[in-house]
Amino acid sequence: MKAETFLPDDYKPAENEPFMNDKQLEYFRRKLLTWRSEIMEDSRDTIESMKDGTRNIPDVADRASEETDRALELRTRDRERKLVAKIDGALRRIDEGEFGYCDVTGEPISLKRLDARPIATMSLEAQERHERREKVHRTD
């Protein structure tokens, strides 16, 4: 088992240090785990409120409004479930030494991009090319 990496509270990955060194990997691991934990907590809160919120509302408009709110909440939780899978994938890439590198080009993904979106699997340029190709091939 690997020794734990010391990380100061104010640490931010910097361009002037080796890419994906132990500190950077630990920074992103903690960021991903915190994000995952927050999503899971929100999910537990939703389940609890839905259990508590099951009630008979006599007014049709109020009932419809509550059903709409629940449907929206469930869609949000479904998106977050997919996000958790992406977070788990990023954590797996950290463990396998593949984190931070573009799936398409193999080049490093910018630290700015990873800090903003730590589940990114493509560099900004590769992502933009991918989105342009999708737009061209989309059938509306």
N, C-alpha and C positions, 0 to 999 in steps of 0.2 A: 504494500500500500504506500502511496505517495505521501510525503510529509506535507502538512498544511502550509500553504503560502501565506506569509504575513502581508496584510494589505492595510495601509493606513486608511482611516476613514475618509480622508479627502483625496484619495488616489483617483486619477483620471488617466486612461491610456494616452500616451503621447507619441507623436510621429518620430521623435528622436530616440526611441528605444527599440530594441529588436522586436519585430512583428510577432505577435502571439507568444510572447515570453510568459513565464509562469504567472507574473502579476496580472498581465492582461487577461489570460485565460481565467484566473480566479475572479477577476473583476466581472467578466461576462457571465461566469458560472453563477456568481451571487446575484447579479442583476436578473438573470433568467429564473433562478429559484424564487426570488422575491416576487417577480411578476406572476409566476405560476401559483404561488401561495395566495396572492391577492385574488386571482381569478377563482381559485378553489373556494376561498372564503366567501366571495360574492355568490358563488353557486350554492353553497350551503345556506346562505341567507335567503336566496330565492326559494329554495325547496321549503325552508321553514315558513316563509311568508305565504307560500302557496297552500301549505297544509293548514295554516291558521286562517287563510283568507277564503276558504271554501265556505260560502254562506249563501243563503237564499235571499236575493235582492228582489223585492217586489216590483220596483220600477223598471220597465223594459229598457228605457234609455240608459239608466244607471248600470243595469246588468250588461248591456251591449258594450258600454264604455269599459267596464271591468274586464270583459272577455277580450276586448281589443288590447288592453294593457297587458293581460296575461300572454296573449299571442306574441306581442312584441317582446316581452320578457323572455319567452321561450326561444324566439329566434335569436335574440342576443346571446342567450346561454349556449345555443347551438354553435354560433360563430366562435364563442369563447372555448367551447370544447375542441373545435378545430385548431384554435390558437394554441391550446395546451399541447396538442399533438405536435405542432411546429416547435414549441418550446422544448418538448422532450427530444425532438430531432436535433435541435441545436445543442442540447446538453450531451447527446450521444456523440455529435461531431466533436465537441470539446474533448470527450474521453478518448475518441479515436484519432485525435490530432488533425482533424480536417476542418475545424472551425475557423472562420475568417477568410476562407479561400473560395473564390467564385467557382461554382459547379460547371460553368461553361468554359471559362478561360483558364482556370487554375491560378489566376492572379489574386493577390490580396485584395480583399474588400476594404474600402477606406474605413478607418477607425470612426470617423464622424457618422458614416452610414450605419455601422454596427452599433454605435452607441444609441442612435435614434431607433434602429430596428434590429435588435440582436438576433432575430430569427432569419435575417437576410441570407440567401444562399447564392446571390448573384451580385456582381459589382453593379454600380449604378448604370454604367454603359451597357452591360449585358442585359440588365433588366429593361432598359429603354428599348434596345433592339428587339427583345422578346415581345414587349408590349406593342411596338410598331408592327411586327409580323402578325400578332394576334388581331390587331385592328384591320389590317389588310385582308386577312383570311376570314374575318367575322362575317357571318351572313345575317343581316338584319331584316 
